């Protein structure tokens, strides 16, 4: 019964006003992906690639009426997309900005990370979005392996 209510809330959009703690909980799928050692599924972190993932197109706006900042770990696939379910909003992030970032991440396109020799690989990236006076900036950095 509880599962049906949760699914219904997601379908109807009832999760639009999630409490802040929901964004700060660790994401088990992301942690599992970071532990995977199979070469084709491995997620690379800072210092393990020859060229890091970068935004290939203009990021869709993460517009907010309030000033704030959101930081998130995302896995960028070897195809240059954010992998669904492998996003973690970091503690201390603004809840409204976090919701807006989660809404636009699937639309972003990246030039994927590459190992020496040009092999495209998955990479963990730290995305920082800052909003001040209705102007938004996006910063991407290769992320180190997070603490367990």
N, C-alpha and C positions, 0 to 999 in steps of 0.2 A: 504494500500500500504506500509506504513512504517513497519507494522507488518510483511508483507511478506519479506521485505528487511532484517529485523532483523533475522527472521527464516533462511533465505537463508545464511546470514553471519555466523550464528552458524553452520549450516550444512556444509558449505564449509570450515569452520575454520577461518573465517575472524575475529573472536574475539581473536585470539592468541595475538594480540598486543593491548590489552585493556589499556585505560589510567588508571593511578594510582587511580584516584577518583572512578572508578568503583569498586575497591576492598574495598574501605573505606566506601561505603554506607551501612547503616544498613539493615539487612535482615529481612523483615517483617515476614516471615515464622518462623524464629528462635524466634523472640520476641513473636509471637503468641503461639508457643509451650511452651515457658517459663511461660506464663500466664495460660495455661491449668490446670485445677484443677481435672480433671477426673483421678482417681487413676491409671488406666492402661496406660494413655497417659502422665502422669506427668513426667516432666524432673527434676531430682534431681540435686542440686548444692552442693558445698563444705559444709561439715558438716552434710549432710542429709543421708549419707549412712554409713554402717558399713565397707564396703570394696570398694575402688574406682576402676574404670576401669583402666586396664593396657594393654599394648601391649602384645598380646599372641604369636606373631611371629616376626621375624625380619622385621622391617619396610622397605619397598622398598625405595631405595635411592632417596633422593631429591637432585640430583646433580646440582650444579651451578658453573659456571666459575667465578662468581663475589662474593665477600664477602658481606654478608648481613644477615638479620634476618627477619623472618616472624612469626607473632603470629596470631592464629586463635582460635575462639570458635567453637567447634564441638559438636554435640550431638551423643553419642555412644549409640546405641540401646541395648535393653535387650538381643539381639542375638549376640552382640559383633561386630557390623558393624557401620561405620559412616553413619548416616541417610542422604540420598540425600536431598539437598535443605536446610539443617539445619547446614550450615557452614557459618561463618562470619569471613572474614579477617579483622584484627584490624588495625586501622590507624597507619601509620608510618612503615608499613611492606614493604619490597622490592617487587616490582611488579613481577620481573622475578621469584623469589623464591616462591611467592604466586601462580603463575600459575603452577609451578612444583608441589607444595604441593597439589593443587586442582586436579592435574592429578593422583597422587598416593593415595590419601585418600581412594577412593573406594576399593583399594586392601588391605588395612590394616585390620588386625583382632585383636580384643581386647578380654580380659577376662572381661565381663561386670561387672558393679557395682552391689553390693548386699546390701539389707537391712538386718537387723537382721533376722535370721531365714533362710537365704539363698535365699530369693526372689530376682531374677534379676530385675534390673530397668534401665531406661534410665538415662544418666547422661551428664551434660554439662562439657566438658573438655577443658582446655586451652592447645593448642599444640604450642610449640615454636621450630622453626627450625633455627639453626644458621649454616652459611657456612663461613668457613675461610680457606684459602689456599687449596681449593677443598676438605676439610674434613667437613662433615656435622654431626651435633649432633641434636638429637630430645629429647625434654623434655616434659613430660605430667604432668599436675597438675589438681586436681579438681578445677573447676572455681567457683567463687562466682557469685551470681545473678548479671548480668550487669545492669548498670543504664538504665532507660527507654529512 
